[in-house]
Every structure is written in C-alpha cells, then in structure tokens.
Amino acid sequence: MRKLISCLMICLLLLCCVLPAASAASVAGKELESGYYVYVVQEDGTAMITRYKGQDITLDIPAELDGVSVTAIGPNAFQSNETFTEVIIPEGIIFLGDYAFQRSSELTTVRIPASLTEIGMNPFAGCGSLMDIEIAEGNPNLTMRKGALYSKNDARLVYYSMLNDAGTVTLPKGLRIIGASAFYECENITGLVIQEKANEGDAGLTAIGRRAFYQCDNLASINLEVADISTIGAEAFSGCRKLKGLSFPDSVTSIAERAFQDCTSLEKLSLPDAISSVGEMAFRGCSALTWVKLPEELTTIGKNTFAGCKNLMELVIPEHLSYIGGGAFQDCGSLASIKLPESVDYIGSEAFDKCVSLKEINIPDDCSYIGPSAFSGCKALTSLKLPSYLYTISPMTFSGCIALTEIELPEELEEIGERAFFNCYSLKEIVIPDPVEIISDYAFSNCLALTSIELPEDLETIGPHTFEEVPANLPDLSDMIEE
C-alpha cells in the first residue's frame, strides 16, 4: 500500500511539472491581453509585448504579465502614441524591436535598463520631441553620445535626435553601419562627414540602411566616396531636397529602390562601374538632374528609375543594357535624343511616356517587346523604324505622338493594339504588313493627316472606331468590325 501511495505521489509531482510547460506551449505565439497590454508567449516561455492600448503619461512597462516574465518589446508595439511623455523599460527586458516607439509625438524621455542589449531598426524614428535617452550603468552594448544612440555589438548608429543642433555631423571613427531610419526626418543636419580610415585594415563604414536619411530636407553634402559601402538601402536619401552632388565609392554594387527619390537639387550623376543593380524609382523625381552616366556593366534599368527627371538632357547608356523597365524615363521632358545599344530587347510600359522633347531614338532590331504607352505623348518624335521581331504593337504605344509623320512597321507584325496611334495628327501614310489580322479599336483614330493606308489582305478584325476621323479613302470594312 505504501509503495502504491509513493508511486501515486511521484506521478502527481511529475504531472504538476509537466502541466505548466504544456500550458505555455499551448498559448505560444497567440496574442493574449493583460490590462492595456497585448502580448505573445515566446518559445522560451517569456512574453513579448506586441501592442499597447492605454493612455498613461508616464509609461512604466511591467516586468511581468499574468505571471509571465516580459523579455521583449515587439516591432511597432507602441508606435504613433500621442499621450506618454516618459517611458521606463524595466530590468529583464533584453530586446527592443524595430520601430517600437516610432512617431510617438510627445515622448521626451526613455529609460533603458542594463539588461536591454538587443535593439532593432530605430525604435524612436520620427519621435520629434525625444532628446533624453538614459541608459542604466552596466549596459554592455548601448551608449548615448551627443543625442545619438549607438549599438556597440555591430558598431551601428541606431538613432540621432531630431532636436540636435543644426549643422554638419561628423560620424565617429569605427562606425560601421548607419542604421535604418537613423537620421529619419532630421531636418536640422546640413552636412555629414564620414571619417577616413587611419589604416587600410581598419573598419570603415560598410552599410547605409533603409531610410537612413529619409526626408532630411536640409542635408546638402556627404562624402560617401570615403566609405566602404556595397549597398545603399531603400529610400536611404529619399526626400533630401538640398543634396546637390554625389560621389560614390567604387565599392558600391547596388542601389536599392527609391534610394535618392525626390532629391530635387541633384544635378549630375556618375555611377561606378561596379554597380550591377539600380532599384525601382531610385532617382525618381530628381527634377534638377541634367546628366547621367550609367555603369558599364548595368543590364537593367528598373521601373520608374528616372521618372520625373524633367531636366535630364544627356544620358550615357552602357553597351550591355538589355532591359528598360516600365516608366523608366517617364516625364523626362528635356530628353531630346537617346541612343540605345543593340542589346536592348525589352522596353517596358510608359518607359518614355511624356518625353515631350524626344526627337530621336533608335530601337534595336532585336527588341522583341515594347509595352503599352511606351512612347505615348512624345510630341517631338517625327519618325521611327520598329524592330523586325516585334509581333504586337501594344495599346497606346504611340498615342499622342502629334509630330510623327512616318513609321515603318515590321514585316512580321500580327496585331495592332487599341489606340496604338491615337491622335497622331501628322501621320500621313502607313503600310500595314500582311500578317496583321487584328487592328484594335481607336488604333488610328484622329490621325487627321492620314491619307494613304495599305491594309493587309488577310485582315480579320477591326474595332468600330479604328479609323475614326481619318481622311483616307478606305474600302468597306463593315464585315470586319468587331461589335
């Protein structure tokens, strides 16, 4: 009997030990609520705060929630708060997630414990009132100097206060990373000095993170050429409207999307030959840009890369370029002449849309795709020969090319898309090749000078308004009209 009781007691004790672990496992990853806090239980059994729904003026974050130790503050957990002015992070929290307090407009003071050693992308981005970050004695990783928060582990500048004095910022020696959103909307800085390495083997600046200088409206100069960076992050300098000149180090191999979007004072651009990738919209809206030299090894120009560069007049294109993305040069109103290399085989939709000064462009004979509206609104374009391997003219490709007087269509062409030559007021004659079976609606509508048209014998379908307002004498096409 005693043996039976002893066995039962041992089983009961084992069950008590197993139940909490099983219970913790059952809620791991699920959002739970405790007062104003929403949290999840992590795999190690501790809690991570994911949201806050309170309105405290002094936010004293709890060390426990429902008896579970809090060790992490998740990404965006306290973002866009408009009430708290002071945040106290308790001892025991070791991780502060990406953008945890971003755009908390009234936040002036943050107290960080010695335990907090892991920190994500600028947790205080856009906190326009924050200057005072107190780090507890004994914290081995984080340090605060002159309104800037640094992480020693990765030699990273995490946060630079928007309240710092105006002027030029000199980065400390040994800094390797300007972190994501580090100078986010710091309108006071006018210049940035990257210190050169004392010796060849020293660590230099190797990375500029996403949105590092986003909307730094008054940043006019930065000596990037002394850095060892390979990549410039997405939107890194987006909205730096006074940045006039840039010299890149030879180490740069890629520029991410929107990296210099709306840098409206940037005038000239010469990209190092090591660059093999330029992201979408990288220089979109750089309205003062007049001259661009693209790197020799570049094969792709991404979507909207130079869209809205209204003063771009000269473009040096590399010999190996094969792909021009949609809207790549859209609304480049000063671009008058472009010489494309023979390697170009793809021109995306709206690639040269509204290039109103474009008079001359050669389309390589091996180009097999020209997208919709690729040359729409090119009001100065007078003549063009299309490539031999183009089988379809996309919708609105030449719509609004009001000066176009002649165009040579490829012999193997099979289809002409809707509004392809709509409002080409000066087009006088056109020979449509025999393989063409479909001419879509409004394809030649409002071609007011078109008096000579040669139609293919095997034409099967046209739209009801295909030749609307065209003065040419046409045969009866009623049996071909698609209703």
N, C-alpha and C positions, 0 to 999 in steps of 0.2 A: 504493500500500500504506500509506504514511504517513497519507494522508488517511483511509483506511478505519479505521486504528487510532485516529486522533484522533476520528473520529465515534463509534466504539465507546466510547471513554473518556468522551466527553461524555454519551452515553446512560446509561452506568453511573453517572456522578455525579448525573445527573437522577433516575435510579431510586432512588438512595440518599436523595435529598432527599424524594422522594415517599412512600417506604415508611413512615417514622415517622409522617407525617401520616395516611396511610391506616390504619395500625395503631391510632393513637389514636382515629381516627373509629370504628373497628370495635368498640371497647370503651366508647365514650362512653355514660354512663347505666347501664351494667351494674355490679352490685356485684362488687368484687374483694376479696381478702383478702391482707393482708401482716402476718404475725405476729398480734398481738392486735387489729389494726385492720381494719375493713371500710370500703371507700371506693368512690367512683364517680369516673370521669374526666368532668369537665365539658366543655362545648362549647369552652372556651378552652384545653383540654389540661391543665389543672391538676386537682388532686384535692380532693374534699370528703369528709371523714370522716363516715360515717353511723352507725357503731356501734363500740363498744369492748368486748372480751371478756376483758380482763386483770384483774389484781388488784394492780397497783402501789399502793404507799402514796404515793409521790411520782410524780405523772403528768407526765412530761416529753414532751409531744406532739411527734412528729417533724416536721421541716420538709419531709421527702420520704418518699414511699412507693414502693418499686420504681423509684426514679429519677424519680418524678413529683412536682413541687412541690406541697405542700399549701397551699391558699389559703383554705379554708373548713372550718368545723365545722358540720355539718348539724343540723337540728332534732332534739331529743331524743337526740342521739348518745351522750351519757354519762349519761343520766338514771338515777336510782334506784341509783347506785353506792354501795356501803357500805364501800369499802376506802380509796380515796385521800383524803388529808387536804390535799394541796397539788397545784395544777395549774399547770403552766408552759406558756403558749401561746407558740410561737416567732415570731420576726420573720418576716414573709412572709404570715402569715395575716391576711386582711383582713375576713373575715365570720364572725360568731358567730350561729348560728341560734336560732330560737325554742326556749325551754325546754331548751337544750342540756345543762345540768347539773342540771336540776330534781330536787329530793328526793335529792340526794347527801348523805346524812346526816352523814358525817364530814368533809366539806370545810370547811377553816378558812381557807385562803389561795389566792388566784388571782393570777397574774402575767400582765398583759396587755401585749403589745408595742405599739410606736408605730404599726405598720402596721395594727392592727385598728381600723377606723373605722366599720364597718357592724355594727350589733347588732340582733337581732330582739327578740321579746317576751321578757320577763325570763328570761334564761338560767339564773338562780340561784333561781328560785321554789322555796320550800319547803326551801332549804338552811339548816337550823336552826342550824348551827354556824359559818356564814360571816360574818366581820366584816371581814377584811383583803383588800381588792382593791387591788393595786399596779398603777398604770398607768405605763408607761415614759415618760420625758421625751420630748417631741416629738410625742406623740399629739395630733392636731389636733382630735379630736372628743370623746373621752370624758374625764370628770372625776369625781373622787370627793370628796364633801364630807359630813362627819358621818355616815358609814355609809350614804350614798346615792350611787348611780351615776347620772350624768346623760349624756345624749347632746346635744351642742350643735347638731348638724345640724337636729334637729327640736324642740329645746327640750323634751326629754322626760325625765321621771323614769323610769328603767329599773328600778332595784332599790333597795329600802330594807331594810336588815339587820333580821332578826328579833331580833337581840341588842342593838339600840339601847335606850337608857334609856326607861323608861316615861314617859308624859306626852303633852302636846299638841305636835303637829308643825306648824311654820309653814313653808309652802312658799315658796321663793324667788321674788322678782319676776321676771317674764319667762318663767316656766314656762308652756308652752302645753299639754302633754299629760301626764297621769298614765297611764303606760303599762300595758299588760295585765299583770296579776298583780304590779304594782309593790310593793304592801304585802301580798302574799299571806301569810295566816296570821300577820300581825304582831300578836300578842296584847297587846303592850305599849302600843300607842298608845291614848290615851283621847279625843283630840280632834284635829281637823285645821283649820288656819286657812289659807284662801286669801286672799292679799293683794289688795286692790282695786287697780285700775289708777290710776296717778297722773294720767294724762291720757286723754282719750277715744280718742285714736288709738293708744295703747299696746297691745301684745299682751297678752291675758289668757288665762286657762285656757280652752281650747276643746274639750277631749276628756277623757273618763274611760274608759279601756279596759276590756276584758273582764277580769273577776275582779280588778280593781284593788285592792279592799279585801276580797277573799274571806276569810271566817272571821276577820275582825278582831273578836274576841269582845268587846273592851272599848271599842271606838270608840263614844262616846256622842254626839258632836256634830261637825257640819261645816257651815260657812257656804256652802253651794252657791249661794245666791242672788246672790253677787257674781261668779260665773263667767259665761263666755260660751258655755257648752257647748250643743250642739244635741242630742247623743245621750248617753245613759248606757248603757254597754256591758253585755253579757250577764253576769249574776252579779256585777256590779260591787261590790255591797254585800251579797251573799248571805251569811247567817250572822253579820251584825253584830248580835248579840243585845241590845246595850245602846243601840242607836241609837233615841232616843225621838221626836225631832221632825225634820221636813224642810221646808225652804222652797226651792222650785225657782226658778231664774231664768226669765224669760219667754222666753228664747232656746231652751229645750228643746222639741224637736218629737217626740222618740221615746224610749221607754224599752224597752230590749231584754229578752229573755226572762230570767226568774229574777233580774232586777236587784236586787230587795230581798227575795228569798225568805228566809224564816226570820228576818226582823228582828223578833224576838218582843217587843220593847219599844215598837215604833212604835204610837202611839195615834191620831193623826189624820192625814188625808191630803187635801190640796187640790192638784190637778194643774192647771198652767197651761193656758189655753185654746188655746195654740198646739200642744199635743200632739195628734197625729193617730193615733199608734200606740203601743199598750201591749202588750208581748210576752207570750207564754205564761208562766204561773207567775210573773209579775213580782212579785206580792205574796203568793204562796202561803205559808201558814204564819205570817203576821203575826198571831199569836194575840191580841195586845193591841189591835189596831186596832178602834176603835169607830165611826168616822165617816169617810166617803169622799165627796169631791166630784169627779166625773169632768169632764174638759174639755168645753166646749160643742160642739166640732167632732168629737168622738170618734164614730166609726161602728161600731167593732168592739171587743169585749172578747174577748181571746184565751182559749185553752184553759187552765183551772185558774188564771186570773189572781188570784182572791181565794180559792181553795180553802183550807180550814183556818183561815180568819179567824173563829175561834169566837166572838169578842166583837163582831163587826160588827153594829151595831144600826140605823145610818142610812146610806142610800145615795142620793146625789143623781145621777140618771141624766140625761144630755143628751137633747135633743129629737130629735137626728138618729141616735141609735143604731139600727142595723139588725141586728146580728149578736151573739149571745151564745154564745161557744164552749163546747165540752164541758167540764163540771166547773168552769165559771167561778166559781160560788159554792158549790161542793160543801162540805158540812160547815160552813157558816156558821150555827152553831146558835142564834145570838141574833137573827138577822134575822127580824123579825115581819111586816113589810109592805113590799111593793115595788110601785111604780107604773111600769109600762113605757110608753114612748112609743108612739104609733101606728105609728112607723116600723119597729119590730122585726118582722122576718119570718123569723127563724131562731133557734131555741133548741136548743143542742146537747145531746148525751147527757150525763146526770148534771149538767146545768147547776145545778140546785138540789137535788141529791141530799142527803139527810140535813139539810136545813134544818128542824130539828125544831120550831122556834118559828114557822115561816111560816104565818100565818093568812090573809093576804090577798095576792092577786096578780091583776092583770088581764092577760090575754093578748090582745094586739091582734087585731082581726078579720082583718087582712091577713097574719097569721103563717101561713106555709104548711108549716113543718116544726118538729116537736117531737121530739127524739131519745130513744132508749131511756133509761129510768131518769131522765128529766129532773126528775121530782118524786118520785122514789122515796124513801120514808122521811120525807116531810113530814107528821109526825104531828099537826100542829095545823091543817092545811088542812081546811076544812069544806065549802066549795062552790066550784064553778068552772064557767065557761062557755068551751067550746072554740071556736076561730075557725072561721069559715064555710068557709075554703079548706083546711082540714085533711082530707086524704083517708085518712090512715092514722094510727092510734094505735100508736106503736112499742112493742116489748116492754118490759114493766116500767115504763112511763111513770109510773103512779100506784101502783105496788106498795108496800104498807106504809103507805098514807095512812089510818091507822086511824080518824081523825075525820071523814073525808069522808062526808057524808050525801047530797049530791046533786051531780050533774054533768050539764050539758047538752051533748049530743053534736051535732056539726054535721050538717046535713041531707044533705050530700053525702058523708058518710063511707062508705068502701068496705071497710075492713079493720080489725080489732082484733087487735093483736099478742099474743104469748104473755105470760102473767102481767101483762097491762096493768093490771088492777085486783086483783091477787092480794093477799089479806089486807087488803082494805078492809072492816074489820069493821062499820063503821057505815052503809055504803051501803044505803039502804032500797029504792029503786026506780030503774029505769033504762029508758029508751026507746031502743032501738037502731034507727037510721034504716033505711029500706027499701033504699038502695043497698048496704048491708053484705052481702057474700056469704061472708066468711070471719071466723070468730071462733076464734083460735088456742088451743092447749091452755093450761089453767090461767088463762085470761083473767079469770074471775070466781071462781076457786077461793077458798074460805074467806071469802067475803063473807057472814058469818054472819047479818046483818040483812036481807039482800036478799030481800024477799017479793014484789016486783012486777017482772016483766020483760016488756017488749013486744019480741017478736022480729020481724024483717022476713020478709015472705012469700017472698022470693027467696033466703033463706039457703041456702047450698050445703054449707058445710063447717064443722065444729066439732071441737075436739080431744076426746079421750076423757075428760079431766078438767076441761073448760072450766067446768062448773058444780058441781064437787065441793064438798060441804058447804054448798050453797046451799039455803035452806028454801023457796024459791018453787016453786009448782006449775008444772011445765014440761010441754009436750007431748012425745010420743015423738019423740026426735031421733036414734034409733039409725041411721036410714038416711043421716044426715049425718056421722056420726062418721068421722074420718079415722084409719085404722089405721096 
